[in-house]
Amino acid sequence: MSIDQSVNQRFSSRLGLLLSALGIAVGTGNIWRFPRIAAQNGGDEGAGALILAWVIFLLLWSIPLIITEYLIGRKYRYGVVGSFVKGMGKRFAWMGAFVAFVAAAISFFYAVIAGWAMYYFFLMVTQPLPTSNEVSLAAWEGFQQSHLPFFLHFIAVAAGIFAIWKGINSIEKVNKVLIPVLIIIILAAVTRAMMLPGAIDGVSYLFTVEWAQLKTPEIWLQALTQNAWDTGAGWGLFLCYAAYMQVKHGAVKNAFITGFGNNIISLLMAIMIFGTVFSVLQFGLGYTDPEVLEVMQTSGPASTGLTFIWMPQLFALMPGGRILAIFFFLGLSFAGFSSLISMLELSSRTLVDRGIKRKYAVLIIGMLVYLLGIPSAMSLNVLSNQDFVWGLGLMVSGVFIALFAVKHGLTRLKSSDGIITGDWPLGQWWHFLIRFFVPSAGVILLGWWLWLSFTEFAPDQWYNPFSGFSPMTVVVQWGVVLAVFAIFNKQIAKLSN
């Protein structure tokens, strides 16, 4: 069975590769997820402890894994499952399947959130901004109770399918438009927000470190999962795009540019949101610091409150707020779409590697993502559960990719990179982090979280798989997926050539 010729496509330039890689990294995780995670994990003095741990994991977890994904994808020229089969052996197909499934599972509800962003963009353009919490909450609840989430979920998936239809060439063209425009939108939004009186107080809170918080495992767990979420490290997405890299495109420098570029954008969006909230509530309405923090830390249903309920009404209270609101939700829409297409491509490439023609693979994945995303479109509780379960699953995916590199042979994998003019050398620090730190950090933090869940976080609910945030709901869902992949490992390992 011959493989689809789309797999022989290559990025036309390094700029196209970098913009597409940033498209993976820059998504709703930067705009919808990161500011609320920072707020929810902030102390009385500031959220800087989370920021510090997050930066540490960028250097020790995300960038080394992105480098690894680049090396694997460029060497084997397969998607995630095919690379695991070729690089580790057929016995480990289940491991690659789990990595691919985590990204797919996230795409199910991610497309729903992308639909929300599109709706709110059009709402900001066509309707008056809400002037109170009651009006804003009513608008959100009315939207959720309508059929629009299902329709917009379909539109997001359909647009993503259209973007990846012709392979990496069309993906590159889309990202060459999306990412520069997104960066301009973000810079404009941050500049406007920082001109607000009192905005600097929000920025000060964001970066003030409450050192005692670093003793708590929750901060480190949240920092690691958020860094994996918003960089895309450990998802297999970079591995998938790396299959289309030209030989002359180096892995190390590109990984650093992607990782730091992503985190800078996350910080810019957090600065914009914290500055806006503190300015309007504290300086404009006379809220005290604890009252401002309560607003930011009360996340609302499915952690939507800060982005979709509070931000629109805050924009209404500031000069030029409508323009800023339009920029904000247009940027959220673009960011969500650029990441969604990489998830759709990863899943589609898995089917293409099995000999399915690209057009059929893309349509199959599109239908599955839409159908399996319907529960999240129907219920915010389901969406928040899936965000929780598969966000933690990214830690397992990262460990699996590190184990791939170790079993394959780190030196052998690195030597496949060759000597690329202009790229940075890959030193022993990468060997140490991939061989020891990434697997150890993943296992230790997950074990630490499980133990504290049993003893402190959820001592009365840890065993309930139907509780949205219990350890058992994570164990059961991971266990079912892993068991299915282990049973069908032989079938999964079959490739088209």
KALIN-V305941 format. One record per backbone hydrogen bond with DSSP energy under -1.0 kcal/mol. CO is the residue of the C=O (numbers start at 1). NH is the residue of the N-H. If there is no record, write none. Layout:
# KALIN-V305941
<<CO:NH> <CO:NH>>
This chain:
# KALIN-V305941
<<4:7> <5:8> <6:9> <13:17> <14:18> <15:19> <16:20> <17:21> <18:22> <19:23> <20:24> <21:25> <22:26> <27:30> <28:32> <28:33> <29:34> <33:37> <34:38> <35:39> <36:40> <37:41> <39:42> <46:43> <47:51> <48:52> <49:53> <50:54> <51:55> <52:56> <53:57> <54:58> <55:59> <56:60> <57:61> <57:62> <58:63> <61:65> <62:66> <63:67> <64:68> <65:69> <66:70> <67:71> <68:72> <69:73> <70:74> <71:75> <72:76> <73:77> <79:83> <80:84> <81:85> <82:86> <83:87> <84:88> <84:89> <89:92> <90:93> <92:96> <93:97> <94:98> <95:99> <96:100> <97:101> <98:102> <99:103> <100:104> <101:105> <102:106> <103:107> <104:108> <106:110> <107:111> <109:113> <110:114> <111:115> <112:116> <113:117> <114:118> <115:119> <116:120> <117:121> <118:122> <119:123> <120:124> <121:125> <122:126> <123:127> <132:136> <133:137> <134:138> <135:139> <136:140> <137:141> <138:142> <139:143> <140:144> <141:145> <143:146> <147:151> <148:152> <149:153> <150:154> <151:155> <152:156> <153:157> <154:158> <155:159> <156:160> <157:161> <158:162> <159:163> <160:164> <164:167> <167:171> <168:172> <169:173> <170:174> <171:175> <172:176> <174:177> <174:178> <175:179> <177:181> <178:182> <179:183> <180:184> <181:185> <182:186> <183:187> <184:188> <185:189> <186:190> <187:191> <188:192> <189:193> <190:194> <193:196> <196:199> <198:201> <199:203> <200:204> <201:205> <202:206> <203:207> <205:47> <208:48> <210:213> <211:214> <212:215> <213:216> <217:221> <218:222> <219:223> <220:224> <221:225> <222:226> <223:227> <224:228> <225:229> <226:230> <227:231> <228:232> <232:235> <236:240> <237:241> <238:242> <241:244> <242:245> <244:11> <246:249> <251:255> <252:256> <253:257> <254:258> <255:259> <256:260> <257:261> <258:262> <259:263> <260:264> <261:265> <262:266> <263:267> <264:268> <265:269> <266:270> <267:271> <268:272> <269:273> <270:274> <271:275> <272:276> <273:277> <274:278> <275:279> <276:280> <277:281> <278:282> <278:283> <279:284> <280:285> <281:287> <288:292> <289:293> <290:294> <291:295> <292:296> <293:297> <294:298> <297:299> <299:305> <300:303> <301:304> <304:308> <305:309> <305:310> <306:311> <310:314> <311:315> <312:316> <315:318> <318:321> <320:324> <321:325> <322:326> <323:327> <324:328> <325:329> <326:330> <327:331> <328:332> <329:333> <330:334> <331:335> <332:336> <333:337> <334:338> <335:339> <336:340> <337:341> <339:343> <340:344> <341:345> <342:346> <343:347> <344:348> <345:349> <346:350> <347:351> <348:352> <349:353> <351:356> <352:355> <353:496> <357:361> <358:362> <359:363> <360:364> <361:365> <362:366> <363:367> <364:368> <365:369> <366:370> <367:371> <368:372> <373:377> <374:378> <375:379> <379:383> <380:384> <381:385> <382:386> <383:387> <384:388> <385:389> <386:390> <387:391> <388:392> <389:393> <392:395> <393:397> <394:398> <395:399> <396:400> <397:401> <398:402> <399:403> <400:404> <401:405> <402:406> <403:407> <404:408> <405:409> <409:413> <410:414> <411:415> <412:416> <414:417> <415:418> <420:423> <427:430> <428:432> <429:433> <430:434> <431:435> <432:436> <432:437> <433:438> <436:440> <437:441> <438:442> <439:443> <440:444> <441:445> <442:446> <443:447> <444:448> <445:449> <446:450> <447:451> <448:452> <449:453> <450:454> <451:455> <452:456> <452:457> <453:458> <458:462> <461:464> <462:472> <464:467> <467:470> <470:474> <471:475> <472:476> <473:477> <474:478> <475:479> <476:480> <477:481> <478:482> <479:483> <480:484> <481:485> <482:486> <483:487> <484:488> <486:489> <488:492> <489:493> <491:494>>
